[in-house]
Amino acid sequence: MGNRTRMKERYRRLSFLSDIEGMKNAIGEMRGMFFPGQPELNSNVRPDAQIPVPDEEWFIRTITDKIAGHPENAMEYPFYNEPIFEKPLVGFVRGDDPIFDQFKEIIGPHHFTPWEIMKWQAENNGVTPPDPKDLSVVSFVMPITRNTKNDNALQTDWPAERWAQTRLLGEIFSQRIVREIVADLMERGILAISPDVTPMFNKKRYPKVGWASPWSHRHIAYAAGLGTFGMQDFLITEKGCAHRLGSFVVNVQLAPNRTRPDDIHAYCLHYQGRKCLQCAMRCPVDAITAEHAHDKEACYQKVARSLKYCNKNYHLFIYGCGLCATGVPCESGIPKPLQAGGDKNDKP
C-alpha cells in the first residue's frame, strides 16, 4: 500500500471514490493485489561478516518501539493523532513445529507452512530455501485502545467510528511495520517474509472451513502461545480479544517464549463450562450460538453490509463489526475465573 494522507480537520469526501488506500486494502486483502514488491535479499553480505543476528529481545524491542513511536499508529479526523494500538505482546514459534502440519488438516491444505512461504521468497531471490528447523515465526498482538473498545461496546448494530478507523488504518499500519522489519532483515542478508503482504495471499471460500486465507494470524498467534480461541473465533489473549494480529517468518532460530495451551478454548468461559455467551448476545445477526458456535457465512454477510454504512457515516472504504469482541468478559484480558490461580467460582 502507498502512503495514506491522514485527514486532520475534516472528513474524506466521496470515500467510495477518494479513499484509494482503503480500496486497495480491502481488495488486496481478498485478492492478493496492490502490495509493494518484496525487498531484495542483500547477497553482498559475506558469511564471515561480523553482523549480529537478531535475537528474541531484538524482535520484541523492535515491534514494541515501532508501535509506540511510529507516525502511522494514529487515527484520522475526528480523532486525529489518537493512537490506534497499545503496547503489544510478542511470541515465537519454531518453523518446524508439528502444529503447522496440523493446520494443513484443521484449516486445509491451502494454509502455508513457514517453509512453503519462505521457499517462495528464497526462490525469488535465487537462493536455496532454508531448512524448516532454521526458520521461526514471529507473532504479535496489538491491543486496541480503551476509547475504541468503549465506543464499540456501546454499539448494537454497526461498528463505532473509532473501530472502523482501527479496522482500516490499523491493518495498513500492521502491514507497514512488518514490511519495514522484513526489509531491514533482508538488507542484513537474512531471509524474511510476511505472507499477508505477498501476491500469494488471498481470501476465498473453502469447502471445509468457509471463508479463510492461506495464512491465519490467529492460528499463528495460538501456535506461539499468545492466546486461545473464543466462541466468536477471536483469539483471547492476556490483553483480551479486542486487538489486531500480525506475523512474519524469519530465517533465524528463535526460542519459543510462551507455553501453548493444549486446549484451544482454554480462555473461553463458555467452552470451560461457565455461564457466559455474552458474545452471542452481542451479535446483531445471531451468528454465534451455543449449538453451532460461529457461523462464518452469516458473520461475513453482516460484515460485508457494513461497507456501505462505514462509507456513508465515517467516510471510510472499510468493512468491520467487532461487536462480539467488545462489551464481553474477554474484551481486555483472560476472564478472571480462567486466569492462573483464579477462583473457578468467581463470576465472569
Secondary structure by P-SEA (a helix, b strand, c coil): ccbbbbbcccccccccccaaaaaaaaaaaacccccccccccccccccccccccccaaaaaaaaaaaaaccccccccccccccccccbbbbbbbbcccaaaaaaaaaaccccccaaaaaaaaaaaacccccccccbbbbbbbbbbcaaaaaaaaaccccccaaaaaaaaaaaaaaaaaaaaaaaaaaaacbbbbcccccccbbbbbcccccccccccaaaaaaaacccccccccccccccccccccccccccccccccbbbbcccccccccccccccccccccccccccccccccaaaaaaaaaaaaaaaaaacccccccccccccccccccccccccccccccccccc
